[in-house]
Amino acid sequence: MGYQEAEISRHHTVHPVDLQVGNAIKFCRKQQGITQLELAQALGKSFQQVQKYEVGANRVSASVLFEIAGFLRTPIARFFEGSDKRIEAVWPDVSQADVKACRLLLTSDGATIARYFTTINDVRIRRKLADLIQALAEDDMAERPLPALTKHTV
């Protein structure tokens, strides 16, 4: 296989993204002081099912993830934050540009930009918007100071 998996039992392995999503659900739930039982009741599931989602033993379907995000009042993308390294592990041949695009879409701002960008029908306006974003990014990179060298960065 092209990625590392965590082992739940002797015959069952967990995909890294399932672990990521489960851990993020647990983090968001705990951050809001919500118990597994409360989340389970809101979803119409058992607390054991929520427990299995959180450890990655059971995969969370898209519809259940949608319900969880709604109950926890958090964007679905939050459950995938930081998963770009897992994208590279699963698809080692993916380009850095594609990884950056995935990373963008996994943020709430990136998802919003993509959603509205695709509603613009005029190709000239879309090109101008892409040029504007590129110019802003280049300006931002030019203004960033280089990190100071310390004995820890060598």
C-alpha atoms as one frame of an Amber mdcrd trajectory, in Angstrom:
protein
   0.000   0.000   0.000   1.116   3.587  -0.659   0.424   4.878   2.849   0.986
   3.933   6.444  -1.994   2.611   8.327  -2.670   2.294  12.011  -3.748  -1.104
  13.172  -6.975  -1.333  15.174  -7.169  -5.101  15.366  -5.349  -8.005  13.853
  -7.390  -7.863  10.650  -8.471  -4.236  10.420  -6.364  -1.194   9.582  -7.341
   2.449   9.669  -6.650   4.881   6.862  -4.713   7.955   8.096  -7.435  10.339
   6.935 -10.042   8.391   8.918  -7.835   8.863  11.983  -7.502  12.571  11.181
 -11.269  13.019  10.891 -11.950  10.993  14.041  -9.398  12.925  16.066 -10.788
  16.224  14.798 -14.342  15.223  15.752 -13.133  14.305  19.234 -11.169  17.560
  19.570 -14.095  19.750  18.450 -16.518  17.850  20.672 -14.318  18.120  23.759
 -13.489  21.746  23.037 -17.192  22.526  23.308 -17.720  20.388  26.417 -19.988
  17.943  24.603 -19.995  14.288  25.653 -19.974  11.344  23.275 -23.486  10.536
  24.492 -24.766  14.042  23.691 -23.282  13.916  20.192 -24.631  10.393  19.692
 -28.149  11.430  20.720 -28.039  14.396  18.347 -27.068  12.032  15.525 -29.488
   9.261  16.482 -26.538   6.915  17.069 -25.138   5.058  20.072 -22.270   6.564
  22.030 -20.275   3.464  21.050 -20.706   4.429  17.388 -19.380   7.936  18.095
 -16.490   6.336  19.994 -15.698   4.195  16.935 -15.806   7.264  14.677 -13.371
   9.079  16.953 -10.774   6.292  16.970 -11.203   5.580  13.265 -12.591   2.080
  13.828 -15.641   3.028  11.732 -15.544   5.464   8.849 -17.774   8.492   9.020
 -20.074   8.807   6.005 -20.374  12.155   4.276 -23.941  12.628   5.524 -23.002
  11.849   9.129 -19.975  14.154   8.905 -22.324  16.867   7.619 -24.610  16.307
  10.648 -21.655  16.311  13.062 -20.334  19.573  11.613 -23.786  21.131  11.945
 -24.231  20.013  15.546 -20.724  21.147  16.511 -21.198  24.378  14.503 -17.903
  23.957  12.709 -17.021  23.876   9.000 -16.563  20.369   7.604 -13.142  21.446
   6.339 -11.945  21.711   9.939 -12.053  17.915  10.208  -9.444  17.711   7.439
  -7.066  20.493   8.524  -3.444  19.380   8.476  -4.134  16.372   6.300  -1.955
  17.530   3.379   0.889  15.255   4.506  -1.567  12.373   4.430  -2.534  13.369
   0.881   1.134  13.041  -0.096   1.358   9.674   1.695  -1.699   8.277  -0.093
  -0.771   9.708  -3.506   3.033  10.004  -3.551   3.073  11.117  -7.200   0.808
  14.119  -6.616   2.393  17.462  -7.513   3.090  20.159  -4.917   0.658  22.421
  -6.768  -2.095  19.823  -6.311  -1.226  19.440  -2.620  -1.465  23.224  -2.212
  -4.815  23.225  -4.013  -6.119  20.487  -1.711  -4.809  22.373   1.310  -6.636
  25.500   0.108  -9.922  23.662  -0.351  -9.662  22.169   3.133  -9.810  25.633
   4.711 -13.091  27.467   5.143 -11.714  30.532   3.265 -10.471  28.372   0.409
 -13.778  26.558   0.111 -15.591  29.909   0.024 -13.251  31.270  -2.656 -13.704
  28.126  -4.764 -17.486  28.152  -4.342 -17.856  31.754  -5.499 -15.108  31.617
  -8.130 -16.963  28.845  -9.951 -20.109  30.994 -10.134 -18.307  33.651 -12.220
 -19.078  32.891 -15.860 -16.998  35.622 -17.485 -13.566  34.136 -18.235 -11.938
  37.600 -18.234 -13.150  38.328 -14.718 -11.970  34.911 -13.516  -8.529  35.560
 -15.050  -8.331  39.012 -13.425  -9.265  37.509 -10.067  -6.605  34.795 -10.433
  -4.033  37.458 -11.385  -5.045  39.568  -8.361  -4.644  36.606  -5.988  -1.245
  35.799  -7.496  -0.094  39.424  -7.134  -1.267  39.573  -3.507   0.539  36.324
  -2.722   3.749  37.552  -4.344   3.547  40.834  -2.389   2.915  38.933   0.836
   5.920  36.655   0.248   8.161  39.628  -0.614   7.209  41.429   2.619   7.933
  38.487   4.914  11.260  38.792   6.722  13.605  35.871   6.434  13.823  33.845
   9.639  16.838  34.601  11.796  19.466  31.904  11.815  19.977  30.272  15.173
  21.861  27.239  16.289  18.569  25.298  16.077  17.932  26.040  12.388  21.221
  24.643  11.147
